[in-house]
Amino acid sequence: MSQEKTGHSGAWYLLPIFFAVIGGIIMWIAVHQKDPSMGTKGIIVGIIMTIAPFFLMFIPILFV
């Protein structure tokens, strides 16, 4: 029995990982019609990748 592949590749998540919010928006534009939840998750990953460096930069300040 063959299984038909549906949706998009997980490689789309590399865009928001490397390009933050801009990559998340590009991913959303590319995949939201066939897989809306994956598009939304891409934007969320992009937002997290934008905020995380600032958060990690200020943690050492709190403990000094």
Backbone as CSV, one residue per row, in Angstrom:
resi,resn,N_x,N_y,N_z,CA_x,CA_y,CA_z,C_x,C_y,C_z
1,MET,0.825,-1.171,0.000,0.000,0.000,0.000,0.876,1.243,0.000
2,SER,0.599,2.128,-0.896,1.378,3.364,-0.956,0.637,4.474,-0.225
3,GLN,1.399,5.274,0.466,0.813,6.402,1.169,1.082,7.668,0.367
4,GLU,0.060,8.426,0.154,0.205,9.657,-0.596,0.687,10.752,0.344
5,LYS,1.734,11.456,-0.071,2.298,12.515,0.756,1.435,13.766,0.636
6,THR,1.015,14.271,1.772,0.206,15.483,1.777,0.956,16.577,2.517
7,GLY,0.635,17.808,2.216,1.261,18.915,2.911,2.609,19.269,2.312
8,HIS,3.367,20.010,3.083,4.664,20.492,2.647,5.767,19.875,3.482
9,SER,6.970,20.011,2.988,8.141,19.476,3.669,8.432,20.267,4.941
10,GLY,9.002,19.603,5.909,9.425,20.274,7.134,10.584,21.222,6.915
11,ALA,11.213,21.136,5.754,12.329,22.034,5.431,11.877,23.489,5.353
12,TRP,10.590,23.717,5.191,10.078,25.099,5.178,10.371,25.804,6.492
13,TYR,10.512,25.060,7.587,10.796,25.676,8.879,12.192,26.290,8.939
14,LEU,13.052,25.961,7.987,14.378,26.573,7.964,14.304,28.067,7.659
15,LEU,13.310,28.490,6.892,13.165,29.922,6.595,12.980,30.750,7.863
16,PRO,11.987,30.453,8.709,11.873,31.280,9.919,13.015,31.083,10.912
17,ILE,13.654,29.915,10.887,14.782,29.706,11.798,15.949,30.608,11.411
18,PHE,16.236,30.730,10.119,17.375,31.531,9.688,17.043,32.996,9.423
19,PHE,15.798,33.308,9.056,15.449,34.675,8.687,14.372,35.289,9.577
20,ALA,14.086,34.662,10.697,13.164,35.176,11.724,11.797,35.521,11.154
21,VAL,11.281,36.702,11.461,9.918,37.063,11.082,9.757,37.112,9.564
22,ILE,10.747,37.639,8.865,10.658,37.710,7.402,10.546,36.304,6.813
23,GLY,11.334,35.370,7.319,11.247,33.988,6.866,9.904,33.352,7.200
24,GLY,9.348,33.700,8.360,8.035,33.193,8.733,6.949,33.696,7.799
25,ILE,7.053,34.955,7.404,6.071,35.516,6.474,6.193,34.874,5.108
26,ILE,7.416,34.671,4.644,7.627,34.008,3.350,7.081,32.589,3.399
27,MET,7.339,31.890,4.500,6.827,30.525,4.646,5.306,30.528,4.642
28,TRP,4.699,31.467,5.364,3.239,31.534,5.427,2.644,31.766,4.038
29,ILE,3.254,32.678,3.269,2.768,32.949,1.916,2.842,31.688,1.053
30,ALA,3.917,30.918,1.226,4.131,29.747,0.385,3.226,28.570,0.748
31,VAL,2.923,28.379,2.028,2.245,27.140,2.430,0.840,27.303,2.987
32,HIS,0.375,28.514,3.240,-0.889,28.662,3.968,-2.109,28.166,3.206
33,GLN,-2.059,28.115,1.892,-3.243,27.657,1.160,-3.459,26.153,1.288
34,LYS,-2.377,25.390,1.276,-2.514,23.933,1.386,-2.493,23.451,2.832
35,ASP,-1.775,24.162,3.698,-1.651,23.730,5.093,-1.639,24.967,6.001
36,PRO,-2.820,25.489,6.346,-2.890,26.722,7.134,-2.208,26.628,8.502
37,SER,-2.292,25.476,9.151,-1.669,25.363,10.475,-0.151,25.426,10.377
38,MET,0.417,24.877,9.321,1.869,24.941,9.146,2.307,26.381,8.875
39,GLY,1.508,27.112,8.118,1.818,28.514,7.866,1.804,29.335,9.144
40,THR,0.808,29.094,9.990,0.713,29.803,11.262,1.878,29.441,12.173
41,LYS,2.235,28.172,12.201,3.373,27.746,13.024,4.668,28.388,12.543
42,GLY,4.791,28.591,11.228,5.977,29.251,10.685,6.110,30.678,11.173
43,ILE,4.994,31.396,11.235,5.034,32.768,11.751,5.385,32.764,13.234
44,ILE,4.841,31.813,13.977,5.150,31.723,15.412,6.633,31.433,15.622
45,VAL,7.190,30.512,14.841,8.624,30.209,14.940,9.446,31.455,14.601
46,GLY,9.027,32.201,13.582,9.735,33.427,13.222,9.717,34.454,14.336
47,ILE,8.578,34.598,15.009,8.485,35.546,16.124,9.377,35.096,17.279
48,ILE,9.363,33.804,17.570,10.216,33.277,18.644,11.684,33.490,18.310
49,MET,12.053,33.254,17.052,13.446,33.434,16.659,13.867,34.904,16.664
50,THR,12.915,35.804,16.608,13.223,37.225,16.704,13.382,37.649,18.161
51,ILE,12.531,37.134,19.040,12.536,37.544,20.437,13.610,36.820,21.256
52,ALA,13.901,35.582,20.938,14.811,34.754,21.740,16.192,35.381,21.948
53,PRO,16.852,35.922,20.932,18.180,36.504,21.182,18.152,37.660,22.186
54,PHE,17.127,38.497,22.141,17.025,39.600,23.091,16.808,39.071,24.504
55,PHE,15.956,38.071,24.626,15.696,37.465,25.926,16.968,36.832,26.486
56,LEU,17.684,36.085,25.655,18.913,35.428,26.107,20.017,36.434,26.413
57,MET,19.989,37.584,25.776,21.005,38.605,26.014,20.788,39.263,27.385
58,PHE,19.522,39.388,27.813,19.242,40.079,29.067,19.203,39.172,30.286
59,ILE,19.201,37.871,30.120,19.227,36.956,31.275,20.487,37.146,32.115
60,PRO,21.686,37.225,31.504,22.881,37.426,32.350,22.847,38.738,33.144
61,ILE,22.186,39.754,32.641,22.097,41.028,33.349,21.304,40.854,34.656
62,LEU,20.310,39.986,34.641,19.503,39.781,35.836,20.264,39.096,36.951
63,PHE,21.277,38.301,36.607,22.000,37.526,37.618,23.338,38.122,37.991
64,VAL,23.627,39.313,37.536,24.923,39.943,37.873,24.776,40.817,39.070
